[in-house]
Amino acid sequence: MSSTIWYLETRSPEHVRPKERPDAEAVVRQSRIPVPELNRFCYITVGSDWQWTDRLAWSDAEWREFATDGNVETWLLHVSGTPAGYCEMDGRIPGEVEIASFGLFPAFRRRRLGGWFLGECLSEAWRFSARGEGRPRTERVWLHTCSEDDPHAMSNYQARGMRWYRTETTELCRAARERTPLGSRPRFAAPTDYRRLR
Ligand SMILES: CC(C)(COP(=O)(O)OP(=O)(O)OC[C@H]1O[C@@H](n2cnc3c(N)ncnc32)[C@H](O)[C@@H]1OP(=O)(O)O)[C@@H](O)C(=O)NCCC(=O)NCCS
């Protein structure tokens, strides 16, 4: 089985199409104190439904190196104070910001939060250079998604103004899946409906 990888980008902040906030309790904040365990938790919690396996093999040192890099930012979506999703912005290549990870925790999907959260993150990614001394001007914001991701992911990226510019077919995702058994990941059978808990 092959996997398709789509690359998308924006070349100007003016191309970002934000959305109205769907929930007055939703806020987006940068997590300004790096906590590698938080990145790992988010990766597993978001990605366990979508075959995110590449980083399951990362050592503690690799997580620490990534999360504490001065040109990597972690942003969180909170709903009623509860973490509900995350976005990693990787600016280690000068002039570029890669949305390295993006997604909602299972209980918060299909609530119209993802479209709004993405619009906020893309706008913040375009402000990346303004947040750090010596950071070069951002020329593009990009990401890739693959056929194993949420079926709404691609349309969400395009709806927020990202342009699809390259496609690749690879066996990589499958190979990674086979390396790391799904059973080793902590996950719940079904997400809790957070609206009932408020
Ligand atoms: C993908 C994800 C971010 C979407 O968030 P969401 O809150 O479920 O989606 P929303 O209701 O906000 O809708 C956002 C966009 O998704 C698309 N979408 C939503 N429902 C859709 C449907 N039934 N059919 C097709 N596209 C749909 C639309 O483009 C929509 O934007 P629009 O309303 O401006 O047209 C979220 O479900 C998620 O985090 N999934 C798991 C992680 C993941 O796959 N992340 C992406 C990895 S690259």
The ligand as a Gaussian input file, in Angstrom:
#p B3LYP/6-31G(d) Opt

LIG

0 1
 C       -8.376000      18.107000      10.416000
 C       -8.898000      18.889000      11.618000
 C       -7.862000      19.931000      12.026000
 C      -10.167000      19.612000      11.208000
 O      -10.710000      20.280000      12.337000
 P      -12.283000      20.207000      12.644000
 O      -12.582000      21.051000      13.819000
 O      -12.648000      18.769000      12.733000
 O      -12.883000      20.842000      11.316000
 P      -13.788000      22.119000      11.103000
 O      -15.181000      21.739000      11.425000
 O      -13.220000      23.318000      11.786000
 O      -13.652000      22.319000       9.542000
 C      -12.441000      22.829000       9.019000
 C      -12.359000      22.533000       7.549000
 O      -12.326000      21.119000       7.347000
 C      -13.024000      20.816000       6.144000
 N      -14.220000      20.017000       6.454000
 C      -14.967000      20.031000       7.573000
 N      -15.991000      19.161000       7.451000
 C      -15.863000      18.603000       6.233000
 C      -16.585000      17.612000       5.544000
 N      -17.660000      17.031000       6.069000
 N      -16.164000      17.235000       4.322000
 C      -15.069000      17.802000       3.765000
 N      -14.331000      18.767000       4.378000
 C      -14.734000      19.143000       5.597000
 C      -13.463000      22.130000       5.539000
 O      -12.445000      22.588000       4.668000
 C      -13.543000      23.034000       6.755000
 O      -13.313000      24.403000       6.442000
 P      -14.566000      25.329000       5.986000
 O      -15.625000      25.145000       7.034000
 O      -14.000000      26.698000       5.946000
 O      -14.969000      24.796000       4.663000
 C       -9.173000      17.971000      12.844000
 O      -10.245000      17.138000      12.572000
 C       -7.974000      17.182000      13.302000
 O       -7.191000      17.680000      14.065000
 N       -7.830000      15.933000      12.832000
 C       -6.795000      15.005000      13.278000
 C       -5.368000      15.438000      13.072000
 C       -4.987000      15.695000      11.644000
 O       -5.249000      14.929000      10.745000
 N       -4.314000      16.813000      11.470000
 C       -3.796000      17.211000      10.188000
 C       -2.534000      16.554000       9.943000
 S       -1.632000      17.200000       8.599000

